[in-house]
Amino acid sequence: MPDVDNLKNAKKFYTDIPQKTEGFFLKGSNSLDWGMKNRLARIFNPETGRTVMLAIDHGYFQGPTSGLERVDINILPLVPYADTLMLTRGILRSIVPPSTSKSIVLRVSGGTSILKELSNEDIAVDIEDSIRLNVCAMAVQVFIGGEHERETIINMTRMVDLGTRYGIPTLAVTAVGKDMKRDARYFRLATRICAELGAHYIKTYYIDDGFETVTSSCPVPIVVAGGKKIPELDALTMAYRAIQEGASGVDMGRNIFQSEVPAAMIQAVNAVVHKNETPEKAFELYNTLKNES
């Protein structure tokens, strides 16, 4: 019904308070559309600006990795402690309950196995399937310096274009070949290229010397890959140093699900990422939870 004159005094327009337009909390993301920001805010905790991603997409090129033989048994109990899951559509549809409230980062590139040249990838998932699955981001492997460098860069830019059309961010995953030198110069090159060409955030590796130059020269958030399994204290130390040197989170797989007590490990990683806990204190937490289990 329309307002009547005698109700005017009951209305409050707060004419003395200007409307505020808040800036978005995530690095390099303020100009994105609302849907993009909303999805990124489900991946990255708005209170800390960081994320703990649980990567379980290894099977798309190397089959049933140790610790991922039974995702329903080994991984689903870890989901409550992760901010987001990074996985394939096959595992998502067949195992992950649709009732989960966790955000999903979907692996959308693929095409070769560990038996072939890994850089020879293409887009393996249609954008419409990403929409159907209600994912918060799409992950594309980029092989800077690899044999099929150009093709993988174009894969990423295609997904950036398609994702932007529908409000879904693209995660560029920088892959490092066996013969490539893992140093700050390489990772500055790889992450900057991905950001320049439109990736909304980037997954890369931590290095002991010069990692802060990688994060500072990249205009979008960086999350750190866990890499191969290393001792728990070493993995927590790596996560801590990465966060302190500018990373916006971690995307760990084997250093969590191949741990002796994965549920304890992911909680320890959470303490490092979201609470700035020291590696030593986080390792104490890990051992306490380990003993309790």
N, C-alpha and C positions, 0 to 999 in steps of 0.2 A: 504494500500500500504506500502511497505517497506521503511524505511528511506533512504535518500540519503546523501552522505557524506557532502554536503555543508549546510545541515540543523543542523549539530551536534552542532554548536556554539549557536544555538537558544534554545537548551534544557537546563533545570536547574535540576540538580540532587541533589543539596544542600549537597555535599559531606562533608561539614564542620559542618553539623548539624546532630547529631545522632538521629535515630528514637526513639521516646518515646513510652513506653508501660505503659499506665496509670493503676493504681490499681483501682479496683472497689470500689465504695463509701460505700457499705453496709457491715456491720459487718459480718465476717465469710463467705463471699461469693466470695472471689477473685478467688478461684480455680474452680468455676462453669463454665460450658460451656457457649458460647455466647448467645444461646437462653434462657437459664435460667436467665442470667444476664439481658437480654433485657426485659423479662417479669417482673422481680423484679423491674426494673427501671421504669416500667409503674405503678407498685403498689406504690412504694416509690418515692417521689419527689427527683430527683438527686441533686437539689439545697439545700435541707434541710436534706435529708436522712430520711425523716419521711413521714407518711401517715395518712390520715383520711379515714378510711374504714367505709362505711355505711352498717351495718348489718341488713338485712331484711329476713333472712333465718328461722326465728322463726317458721313459719307455718309448717315446715317439721315434727315437733313432737307435736306442740300445736295448730295447726289450725289457724284460722283468729285472730291473736293477736290484741289487741286494738291498733289502728293506722295503722294496715296492712289490714283492711277489704277491702279497695280498693287501691291496690298498684298504679294503674294508676292515681288516683286522689291525694293520699297522699304522694307518694314517688317520682314519676317522676319529680315533680318540684324541688326536693332536689338534684337530680343527678348532676347538674352543680357545686355544691359546694363540692362534694366528690372527693377523688382521685380514689377510687375504690368502687365497689359494691360487697357485699358478699351475695349470694342468691342461690336459687335452680334452676335446669334446667327448671322446670315447669314454674316458674315466668319469667325466662329469655326468654324463647321461646314465652310465651303467651302475655307478657306485655312490656318488654323492647325493644325499637326500635333498630333494627340492625344498624342504623346509629350512635349510640352512640360511642363516642371515649373513654369512660371510660373503665378502665381495669375491668375484672371480676374475682372474686374469687368464685369458684363453690363448694357448699356443696356436698360432694360425699359419706358421710357416713349416715346411717339411718337404720331404721328397727323396732323401737318401738315408742310408743306415750307416752304422760304424764299419760296414764292410766296403763302403764306397767313399768317394770324395764328399765330405760333409758340407762343403760350401755350395754344392750344386742343389740349392733349395729353390722352391717356388712357393707361391701362396697356396695353402692346402685347405683353407676353410673359407667358404663364401661369407661375405659380410652379412647376408640375411640370416645365416645360422648363428652368428655372433649376436644378432639382434634377438633371435628366438630364444637364445640361452641367457639373455639379460646380463651379459658380461659387463664388467666395469673397465676393462682394457683388453687390448689384443697385443700379443707378444710376437715379434718378428726378429729372427736371427739376422745379424748383419756381419759379414766377414770382411772387414777392412783389411786390405792386403792379401786376401785369399784369392784362390784361382778364379772364383766366380764373384768377385767383389761387386762388379757393376750390377749383376742380376739381383744380388741380395739388397743392394741399396735401392734399386727400383722397386723390389718387393715392399720395402718399408715405406717408400713414398706413396705407393699405390694404397697401402692400408691407411696411411695418414689422410689421404684424400677421401677415401671411403668412410673412414671413421669420423672425420670432421663433418661429413654430410649427415651422419646420424648421431653425432654426439658421443662417440666412443673413443677414448684416448688410445694412442699407440705407444707401446713399450718397445724400444729398440734394445736388443740384447747383443752386446758386442762380443763376438766370438774370436778366440785367439787360436791360430793354427799351431801345430806342434813345433814348427821351426821359427816361430815369431818371437821376438824379444819382448818380454813383458816389462816395459818400463814406462815412466811418466810421459815421455815423448809420444810413445805409441798410443797410450790411452787418452792423452789430450787430443790427438788427431782423431781417433775413432769416435769418442764421445761428442766432440765438437761437430764433426760431419753429420752425425745423426741428429743433433739438436738443430743445426742449421737447416736441415732438410725437413724438419717438422715434427720429430719425435717429441712426445709430451713428457716422457721421462725415460731414463736409460739405466740398464743393468750392465755393470762392468765389474772388473776385478780390483781388489785392493792390492796396493804395492807399498812396501815399507818406505821407499824413498820418493818423495815428491807427490804423494797422493793428493795433498791439499791443493796442488796446482791443477790437478785434473778437475776437482770439484769447483774450484773458483773460476776456471775458464769455461765451464759448461753452464749455459744459461737456464737449464732445466734441472729438476731433481735427479740425483744419481742414487741407485740402490746397489749394494755390493753383493756379488755372487759368493756363495760359500765355497765353491770349488770342491776338490777332493776331500775325503774325510781326513781330518787331522785331530790330534788330542783335544779334548773338550776345552781345557784352559787356553790352548792356542787359538781355538776358534772364537772363544769369547774375547780374547785379546784383540784378534783381528777385527771383530765387530766393534769393539770399543774404540779402537784407533780410527776406524773408518768414520764412525759417527762424530768423533771429536775433530776430525779433519774435513768435515763438511758433507758427508753422506747423509741422505735422508731416510736411510733404512737399510735392511738386508733382505736378500732373497735367497734363503738357505734351504738346501735339500739334504744332501748326504751328511752334512755335519749335524743335522737334527735326526733324521730317521735312521741313520746308521750308528747313532750314539747308543751306548749300553742301555740308557734309560731315556728314550726320546722325549717323553712328556716332561721330564725334569729339565732336559736340555733346552727345549723351546721356551720354557718359563724363565730360565736363566738368560737366554738371549733377549727375551722381552724386557727383563730388568735392565740390561745394558742399553737397549735401544730407547725405551720409553722413560726410564728412570735415571739414566746416566750412571748406573751402578758400575763400579770398577770391576775389571775382570776377576780379581781375587774374591770380591764379595759375591759376585755372580756365581763363581765356581763353588763357593761355600753353599750358596742356595742350591746349586745342582746336587751337591753331595748330600745335603739335608733331605731333599726331595727323593733322591735315589735311595737313601736308607729307609725313608718312610714307606717307599713302594715295596 
